[in-house]
Amino acid sequence: MFYKRLVAQGALPFPAELTQREKDELAIQKLTTDWPVKDLKTPEEIKDWAEKDD
Protein backbone atom coordinates (compact mmCIF):
# COMPACT_ATOMS: atom_id res chain seq x y z
CA MET A 1 0.00 0.00 0.00
CA PHE A 2 2.75 2.46 0.94
CA TYR A 3 4.73 1.66 -2.20
CA LYS A 4 1.64 2.16 -4.40
CA ARG A 5 1.05 5.57 -2.78
CA LEU A 6 4.69 6.49 -3.32
CA VAL A 7 4.49 5.61 -7.02
CA ALA A 8 1.09 7.26 -7.53
CA GLN A 9 2.10 10.56 -5.96
CA GLY A 10 5.69 10.54 -7.13
CA ALA A 11 6.77 11.53 -3.63
CA LEU A 12 6.35 10.62 -0.01
CA PRO A 13 2.69 10.72 1.08
CA PHE A 14 3.62 12.83 4.10
CA PRO A 15 5.81 15.89 4.67
CA ALA A 16 9.47 14.93 5.08
CA GLU A 17 10.31 17.70 7.50
CA LEU A 18 10.63 18.04 11.23
CA THR A 19 7.82 19.45 13.33
CA GLN A 20 8.54 22.50 15.47
CA ARG A 21 8.58 20.27 18.55
CA GLU A 22 11.17 17.96 16.97
CA LYS A 23 13.30 20.98 16.01
CA ASP A 24 13.08 22.29 19.58
CA GLU A 25 14.03 18.89 21.03
CA LEU A 26 17.08 18.70 18.76
CA ALA A 27 18.12 22.20 19.77
CA ILE A 28 17.91 21.27 23.46
CA GLN A 29 19.91 18.08 22.85
CA LYS A 30 22.64 20.03 21.05
CA LEU A 31 22.69 22.69 23.77
CA THR A 32 23.10 20.18 26.60
CA THR A 33 25.60 17.82 24.92
CA ASP A 34 28.62 19.13 26.81
CA TRP A 35 26.95 19.66 30.18
CA PRO A 36 28.58 17.71 33.02
CA VAL A 37 26.78 14.58 34.19
CA LYS A 38 26.91 13.30 37.77
CA ASP A 39 25.89 9.74 38.56
CA LEU A 40 23.63 9.54 41.59
CA LYS A 41 24.25 6.12 43.11
CA THR A 42 22.81 6.33 46.60
CA PRO A 43 19.51 7.54 48.00
CA GLU A 44 21.41 10.22 49.93
CA GLU A 45 22.97 11.58 46.74
CA ILE A 46 19.55 11.66 45.08
CA LYS A 47 18.03 13.45 48.08
CA ASP A 48 20.86 16.00 48.15
CA TRP A 49 20.51 16.60 44.40
CA ALA A 50 16.72 17.02 44.63
CA GLU A 51 17.00 19.51 47.48
CA LYS A 52 19.82 21.50 45.89
CA ASP A 53 18.88 24.99 44.66
CA ASP A 54 20.69 26.07 41.50
N, C-alpha and C positions, 0 to 999 in steps of 0.2 A: 504494500500500500504506500509506504513512504517513498519507495523508488519510483512508483508510478506518478506520484505527486511531483517529485523532483523533475522527472522528464517532462510532464505536462506543463509545468510552470517555467521550466528552464532555469530554476533557481531554488534555493531553499524555501520551504513553505512557512518560514518564520523569520523574523529579523535576526540577523547574525551580528548583533551588537550587544554590548553590556547594558544592563539597566542602570539607573542612577544609583541604586542601592549597591549593586555589584561594584560600580566604580568607586563609591565611597569606601566599601570594605577593602578594596585593593589599596586605596590611598592610606588607610589606617594601617594595614599590614606593612606597607613600605615604610611608613613613618616609624613604626615600633620595632623594626628589624634589629636595630643595634642597641636596643634598650637592655640593660642588665637584667638577668633572670636569677632569682634566688630560690633554691629548692627548700620547701618547707617540709621537714621530715617528722617533726614531733607535734603533738597537740599544742604544746607551749609556744612553739614557733608560729603556728597558725594563729593562736590567740593573740600573740604580740603583734603579728602582722595586721590582723583585723582591727585591732585597737589603735594602731599607729595612725597619727594624723599627718598627712603630707600636704 
